[in-house]
Amino acid sequence: MIPDPAIEVRPVRSRRERKRFVRFPRRIYREIPAWVPPLEIERMAFLDRKKNPFFRHSDAELFLAERGGEPVGRIAAIENRRHLETYRDGTGFFGLFECVDDPAVARALVGAAASWVRARGLVRLRGPMSFTINDECGLLLDAFEAPPVLLMSYNPAYYAGLLESCGFRKAQDLLAYRMEAPERVPSRLAAIAHAVAMRGIVVRPLDFARFDEEVELVHRIHSRAWSDNWGAVPLTVDEMRALARELKPLADRDLVFVAEDEGEPVGVSVTVPDINQALRAADGRLFPFGLLRLLAARRRIDAVRVLILGVLQGHRFRGVDAALYVRTMEAAIRKGYRWGELSWVLESNTAMNRAAESLGATRYKTYRIYDLEL
């Protein structure tokens, strides 16, 4: 199909252009009440090559599409060298995709990203991932009326059609489960946790007084527990530290646990309040009044997201996960949270999907990772 000459796609170079890139989604979502505006100061830092540890090992190029001088779309082309070292599959990535409802604009954006990764000898374009599988990833396919929880993506319904019109096909789906807070921990689950404790497994809260050491511990478990999952690429220590620093001010310290077997860490569970409920009040800006609105809204947060839950191989299917669930449920019920999201879970991770369903959680959102062969 002949490209539209009125659409110009240019790489983002200056700080001013980066700010236009960050602010463009407001055009897409201004009439969509479920969207949660991210904090602009955080997005600018995320895209800063000097601040985001992703750029210490990999590379990305930001593109902004314009028509008549007005922005109409954006995309990031990504070379994740850690993924390439792990899989050697010639896969490049795209992310941060936002676009008006116009297939010509989508084709121009995808074409720019494809050309960029192809120039690096890559043969496939996968996404959306912004920038890695450990960041926001996946295209929302349903439940568009429900706002996203913390660190989960959101997009209009027409995005799937735009990407599929460019030739993208499904690679993997990611599932999100919603669970209403029970009045008490189910007796069956409590019995399993008790049996685990009788075997000497201890579930303790994360020690925030030793935060840096505990982050290193979480990193070790995370790297090993997720290594067999589709597309998994462990966070670097620097990336885990950056995530921990970002989450620390938002954390509920009663909702982060480590499971130990004779003092040896074998599992971890990180559950965080859904700060997105408060971010909507800030409307993406901390000043002059956004911070006050955010702090006021934070007191009304009634949901959590189970962000990380992993058990080391050799300790799975022995009730350690149940013990972590019980401690998390007990704390969430005690503190008055009304519901939680378990996300995301690979559709191919049969054990975790069964575990979510056994807890009484309901699958309510689906996100898709797409591939485009170049």
Order of alpha helices (4+ residues) and beta strands (2+ residues): beta-alpha-alpha-alpha-beta-beta-alpha-beta-alpha-beta-beta-beta-beta-alpha-beta-alpha-beta-alpha-alpha-beta-beta-alpha-alpha-beta-alpha-beta-alpha-beta
